[in-house]
Amino acid sequence: MELMTKNITIPIDGSKNSLRSLDYLELMFGLKHDLKVLICYILPALPLIFDNDKAMNKTERQRLRAIEKKNIDVAERILTQAKTIMTEKGFPEDRIQTVYQKRRRSVTIDVCHYADRDRADTILLTRHGRTELKDFFMGEVSQNFVEYCQTLPVWILGGAIRSKKVLIGVDSSENALRAVAHAGFMLSGTDCQVTIFHTIRSIGRFIPLEVLNEVPEIEELWRNKAGQEITSYIEASKAILLEAGLAEDQISISVVDGSRSAANDIFDEANAGDYGTIVIGRRGISMIKEFFMGSVSSKVLRGADKFAVWIVQ
C-alpha cells in the first residue's frame, strides 16, 4: 500500500517545552517517514495604542520599528533553531517549512488558519509553553485550540513521551470512528502498537445506588446490552485500522467494566499498559456539541501531564 504524506503544523514559542514536539515526531514516525512539517511562530502583538503612528514623533516611531525588528529577529532565530534540530535528527530539509507572522486575532485563530491553508492533517502543540506553569496551556492555549479548530484534529503533548503505544478510546458514536480513522491514517507505515479501548459505562452513572440495590439484576442486563452495542463499533474500528495499513499484530482490543468515570478508566488503562498516546473523539455518544469538552475529553486533557492526547473533531 502506497502511504500518503502526513502534513503536521507545529506552533512553537521558543521554549524548551515547545520543542518537545520535534522529539515526539521522531519517536512516533522515525526519520524516513513521509512527513511534511510546518513550524510556525506568531509574533507578540504590541499594544493597540502603538497602532496610531500619527500620534508619535519620529524618535518614537523609530523605537517602535526597532522593537518590531527585534521581534522578527527572535522569530527567525527560534524557527532556524527548530529546523536545525529536525535536520540534525535526519528529517529531510525540503520537507520542513518555517513561517512567522504578526498576531492578527489570536495565537489560536492565526495558527488554525495557517493549518487550514496548508491543508494540515493535525496541529501538534505542547501542553506547557514559556511560563512553565502547569495550567498555562490548558487555560490559555490548548483548550482554545480544541474548541476553535472544529475540523482539524489537535494533538496536545504532555511530558516527555517515551512509549510508542497508542490507546484509542471508542464508544458507540460516529465521532469515535472518525478518531479511529485519523489514528489509522497517521499511524500507517509506523511500527506503533495500537489498542482499541472501550470502558463499559457503569449503570450507576445513570441510576441512583438505592434503586440499583432494589433491582440488582438490571446491572447484568445493562452490561449485556452495552457489550452487544459496542461490539459492532469495535469490529468497525479494527477494520478501519487494517484498511489504513496497520498490521494485524499491531492491533489489540481491550474492553473493561468501567467505573463512574470514563476518563479515570482511560488513565488506568494507559498507566497500566505503559501507553504514550491517547486518542479520543471530541464528542461522544450524546453528539451534543460541547459534550466531550465538558466531560471525557476535557478531563483527559486536564489529567494528561505525561501523555500525548489526540483530540479528533
NULO-28971 format. One line per 5 residues: number of its first residue (from 0); their letters; for each residue y, z, x of C-alpha. Coordinates in nm, 4 decimals, padded with zeros to 6 digits. Layout:
% residues N
NUM) a) Y:Z:X; ...
% end
This chain:
% residues 313
0) melmt) 00.0000:00.0000:00.0000; 00.3428:-00.1004:00.1328; 00.5723:00.2010:00.1365; 00.9300:00.1770:00.0164; 01.2196:00.3138:00.2184
5) kniti) 01.3284:00.6650:00.1188; 01.7058:00.6989:00.1034; 01.8438:01.0510:00.1586; 02.2048:01.1743:00.1519; 02.2796:01.4864:00.3569
10) pidgs) 02.6152:01.6673:00.3286; 02.6954:01.8823:00.6321; 02.9804:02.1141:00.7255; 02.9151:02.1575:01.0980; 02.7412:02.4916:01.0662
15) knslr) 02.4065:02.5616:01.2290; 02.2612:02.6203:00.8836; 02.3626:02.2796:00.7519; 02.1966:02.1080:01.0488; 01.8598:02.2601:00.9499
20) sldyl) 01.8329:01.9699:00.7054; 01.7574:01.7444:01.0018; 01.4702:01.9681:01.1160; 01.3289:01.9606:00.7634; 01.3232:01.5792:00.7631
25) elmfg) 01.1340:01.5803:01.0911; 00.8815:01.8337:00.9596; 00.8095:01.6585:00.6303; 00.8322:01.2934:00.7277; 00.7785:01.2652:01.1017
30) lkhdl) 00.9664:01.0293:01.3306; 00.8058:00.6993:01.2338; 00.8543:00.7336:00.8615; 01.0674:00.4741:00.6854; 01.3780:00.6773:00.6061
35) kvlic) 01.7395:00.5793:00.5590; 01.9757:00.8730:00.6031; 02.3429:00.9012:00.5101; 02.5100:01.2045:00.6682; 02.8435:01.2807:00.5055
40) yilpa) 03.1279:01.5194:00.5722; 03.4052:01.5955:00.3244; 03.7341:01.6756:00.4955; 03.9027:02.0012:00.3927; 04.1762:01.9472:00.1363
45) lplif) 04.5274:02.0591:00.2217; 04.7201:02.2495:-00.0474; 04.8772:02.0219:-00.3100; 05.2226:02.1374:-00.2066; 05.1879:01.9150:00.1008
50) dndka) 05.1420:01.6022:-00.1106; 05.5155:01.5679:-00.1604; 05.6235:01.4049:00.1670; 05.9770:01.3500:00.0387; 06.0372:01.7226:00.0356
55) mnkte) 05.9562:01.7501:00.4080; 06.1654:01.6757:00.7098; 06.0410:01.4601:00.9973; 05.9099:01.7521:01.2010; 05.7135:01.8925:00.9075
60) rqrlr) 05.5574:01.5520:00.8353; 05.4557:01.5176:01.1993; 05.2891:01.8584:01.1902; 05.1073:01.7615:00.8727; 04.9851:01.4348:01.0276
65) aiekk) 04.8661:01.6331:01.3317; 04.6602:01.8616:01.1067; 04.5080:01.5631:00.9280; 04.4209:01.4003:01.2600; 04.2630:01.7243:01.3821
70) nidva) 04.0504:01.7372:01.0665; 03.9340:01.3818:01.1317; 03.8577:01.4633:01.4968; 03.6467:01.7586:01.3818; 03.4656:01.5429:01.1268
75) erilt) 03.3846:01.2750:01.3857; 03.2580:01.5396:01.6283; 03.0356:01.7025:01.3652; 02.8922:01.3702:01.2474; 02.8332:01.2498:01.6045
80) qakti) 02.6505:01.5737:01.6810; 02.4283:01.5344:01.3749; 02.3470:01.1719:01.4532; 02.2725:01.2614:01.8159; 02.0333:01.5344:01.7053
85) mtekg) 01.8455:01.2844:01.4899; 01.8269:01.0132:01.7578; 01.7121:01.2674:02.0171; 01.4354:01.3631:01.7772; 01.3322:00.9982:01.7715
90) fpedr) 01.4828:00.8689:01.4467; 01.5998:00.5055:01.4794; 01.9760:00.4884:01.5228; 02.0125:00.1927:01.2880; 01.8646:00.3990:01.0026
95) iqtvy) 02.1309:00.6695:01.0310; 02.4736:00.6237:00.8750; 02.7610:00.8707:00.9012; 03.0723:00.8842:00.6863; 03.3646:01.1150:00.6202
100) qkrrr) 03.6429:01.1126:00.3640; 03.9209:01.3282:00.2320; 03.8184:01.5528:-00.0525; 03.9221:01.3787:-00.3722; 03.7923:01.6007:-00.6524
105) svtid) 03.5380:01.8462:-00.5096; 03.2672:01.8527:-00.2435; 03.0016:01.8257:-00.5141; 03.1536:01.5328:-00.7013; 03.2516:01.3424:-00.3870
110) vchya) 02.9043:01.3734:-00.2315; 02.7312:01.2808:-00.5574; 02.9485:00.9703:-00.5846; 02.8590:00.8749:-00.2271; 02.4909:00.9229:-00.3028
115) drdra) 02.5162:00.7128:-00.6185; 02.6937:00.4296:-00.4378; 02.4353:00.4402:-00.1598; 02.1522:00.4414:-00.4169; 02.0106:00.7584:-00.2659
120) dtill) 01.6762:00.8930:-00.3815; 01.7876:01.2515:-00.3277; 02.0580:01.4784:-00.1880; 01.9426:01.7318:00.0719; 02.1596:02.0350:00.1420
125) trhgr) 02.1127:02.3775:00.2927; 02.1412:02.6966:00.0926; 02.3951:02.8570:00.3278; 02.6983:02.6943:00.4820; 02.9707:02.8091:00.7183
130) telkd) 03.0111:03.1533:00.5665; 02.6538:03.2683:00.6365; 02.6828:03.4725:00.3152; 02.3627:03.4946:00.1163; 02.5028:03.3668:-00.2117
135) ffmge) 02.7657:03.1234:-00.0802; 02.5833:02.8023:-00.1563; 02.4255:02.9358:-00.4728; 02.7596:03.0450:-00.6097; 02.9864:02.7690:-00.4875
140) vsqnf) 02.7939:02.4564:-00.3970; 02.4202:02.4209:-00.4569; 02.4145:02.5159:-00.8244; 02.7116:02.2857:-00.8780; 02.5097:02.0005:-00.7283
145) veycq) 02.2187:02.0691:-00.9608; 02.4452:02.0894:-01.2628; 02.6661:01.7905:-01.1794; 02.4127:01.5420:-01.0409; 02.2461:01.4634:-01.3717
150) tlpvw) 02.0451:01.1654:-01.2460; 01.9723:01.2492:-00.8820; 01.7136:01.4961:-00.7559; 01.8656:01.7690:-00.5394; 01.6798:01.9377:-00.2531
155) ilgga) 01.8078:02.2799:-00.1525; 01.6851:02.4188:00.1763; 01.6419:02.7922:00.2239; 01.5460:02.9346:00.5617; 01.3763:02.7549:00.8481
160) irskk) 01.0771:02.5848:00.6835; 00.7543:02.5796:00.8875; 00.4943:02.4718:00.6321; 00.4452:02.1151:00.5082; 00.2580:02.2319:00.1994
165) vligv) 00.4201:02.1386:-00.1315; 00.3812:02.3202:-00.4642; 00.4713:02.1168:-00.7748; 00.5257:02.3292:-01.0848; 00.4325:02.1427:-01.4023
170) dssen) 00.4404:02.2178:-01.7717; 00.3808:02.0007:-02.0770; 00.7125:01.8138:-02.0520; 00.8229:01.4665:-01.9524; 01.0660:01.6207:-01.7051
175) alrav) 00.7711:01.7779:-01.5220; 00.6087:01.4354:-01.4903; 00.9339:01.2944:-01.3514; 00.9281:01.5714:-01.0915; 00.5721:01.4747:-01.0001
180) ahagf) 00.6698:01.1062:-00.9753; 00.9615:01.1907:-00.7466; 00.7394:01.4017:-00.5235; 00.4770:01.1274:-00.5154; 00.7279:00.8650:-00.4073
185) mlsgt) 00.8987:01.0808:-00.1449; 00.5722:01.2176:-00.0002; 00.3831:00.8889:00.0046; 00.2880:00.7989:00.3588; 00.3090:01.1602:00.4780
190) dcqvt) 00.0229:01.3987:00.5509; 00.1691:01.6790:00.3368; -00.0751:01.8774:00.1241; 00.0313:01.8900:-00.2414; -00.0751:02.1326:-00.5147
195) ifhti) -00.0186:02.0716:-00.8845; 00.0528:02.4185:-01.0207; 00.0652:02.5499:-01.3756; 00.1054:02.9044:-01.4971; -00.0236:02.9578:-01.8493
200) rsigr) 00.2587:03.1470:-02.0091; 00.1697:03.4887:-02.1405; 00.1931:03.5074:-02.5173; 00.3668:03.8361:-02.4540; 00.6763:03.6286:-02.3799
205) fiple) 00.6873:03.5341:-02.7470; 00.5241:03.8193:-02.9403; 00.6070:04.1912:-02.9154; 00.3430:04.4051:-02.7455; 00.2881:04.6179:-03.0579
210) vlnev) 00.1933:04.3023:-03.2502; -00.0484:04.1937:-02.9751; -00.2149:04.5319:-02.9803; -00.2847:04.4929:-03.3515; -00.4207:04.1371:-03.3184
215) peiee) -00.5702:04.1187:-02.9660; -00.7762:03.8050:-03.0396; -00.4593:03.5964:-03.0581; -00.4275:03.6189:-02.6787; -00.7585:03.4369:-02.6239
220) lwrnk) -00.6717:03.1796:-02.8898; -00.3370:03.1200:-02.7232; -00.4854:03.0719:-02.3768; -00.7453:02.8257:-02.5051; -00.4806:02.6189:-02.6828
225) agqei) -00.2400:02.6362:-02.3893; -00.5165:02.5334:-02.1484; -00.6086:02.2344:-02.3633; -00.2466:02.1241:-02.3894; -00.1766:02.1330:-02.0165
230) tsyie) -00.4973:01.9524:-01.9149; -00.3645:01.6063:-02.0008; -00.0418:01.6722:-01.8090; -00.2314:01.7878:-01.5010; -00.4537:01.4795:-01.5148
235) askai) -00.1472:01.2586:-01.5570; 00.0212:01.4355:-01.2641; -00.2727:01.3725:-01.0340; -00.2882:01.0076:-01.1416; 00.0828:00.9679:-01.0606
240) lleag) 00.0345:01.1111:-00.7115; -00.2665:00.8900:-00.6424; -00.0840:00.5804:-00.7649; 00.2096:00.6695:-00.5392; -00.0245:00.6510:-00.2401
245) laedq) -00.1320:01.0086:-00.1736; -00.4967:01.0501:-00.0793; -00.7431:01.2406:-00.2940; -00.7913:01.5040:-00.0251; -00.4140:01.5695:-00.0133
250) isisv) -00.4071:01.6860:-00.3753; -00.5277:02.0132:-00.5231; -00.4815:02.1829:-00.8606; -00.4099:02.5462:-00.9403; -00.3885:02.6869:-01.2947
255) vdgsr) -00.3354:03.0599:-01.3281; -00.2948:03.3130:-01.6071; 00.0754:03.3740:-01.5997; 00.2868:03.6821:-01.6272; 00.6004:03.7182:-01.8338
260) saand) 00.7958:03.5337:-01.5607; 00.7057:03.1763:-01.4676; 00.9427:03.1946:-01.1689; 00.7611:03.5015:-01.0337; 00.4285:03.3232:-01.0786
265) ifdea) 00.5588:03.0292:-00.8773; 00.6733:03.2588:-00.5973; 00.3435:03.4486:-00.5971; 00.1518:03.1219:-00.5571; 00.3938:02.9853:-00.2960
270) nagdy) 00.3805:03.3010:-00.0869; 00.0044:03.3453:-00.1116; -00.0608:02.9812:-00.0234; 00.1951:02.9572:00.2586; 00.3910:02.6759:00.0957
275) gtivi) 00.7190:02.5499:00.2359; 00.8455:02.3401:-00.0550; 00.8599:02.3993:-00.4315; 00.9163:02.1071:-00.6698; 01.0246:02.1702:-01.0288
280) grrgi) 01.1969:01.9867:-01.3111; 01.5438:02.0902:-01.4154; 01.4419:02.1183:-01.7803; 01.1152:02.2476:-01.9198; 00.9306:02.2091:-02.2442
285) smike) 01.2269:02.3026:-02.4602; 01.4146:01.9874:-02.3480; 01.7362:02.1769:-02.4162; 01.9960:02.0582:-02.1652; 02.0553:02.3913:-01.9960
290) ffmgs) 01.7098:02.5432:-02.0493; 01.5791:02.5177:-01.6978; 01.9026:02.6049:-01.5264; 01.9243:02.9128:-01.7456; 01.5619:03.0064:-01.6920
295) vsskv) 01.2947:02.8995:-01.4461; 01.4777:02.6719:-01.2038; 01.7816:02.8991:-01.1731; 01.5531:03.1953:-01.0990; 01.3601:02.9925:-00.8423
300) lrgad) 01.6841:02.8819:-00.6760; 01.8174:03.2370:-00.6606; 01.4993:03.3709:-00.5035; 01.4007:03.0853:-00.2743; 01.5541:03.2062:00.0509
305) kfavw) 01.2561:03.0903:00.2555; 01.1588:02.7742:00.0680; 01.2934:02.4274:00.0134; 01.3361:02.3676:-00.3603; 01.3438:02.0186:-00.5094
310) ivq) 01.5136:02.0120:-00.8486; 01.4414:01.6877:-01.0354; 01.6664:01.5928:-01.3239
% end
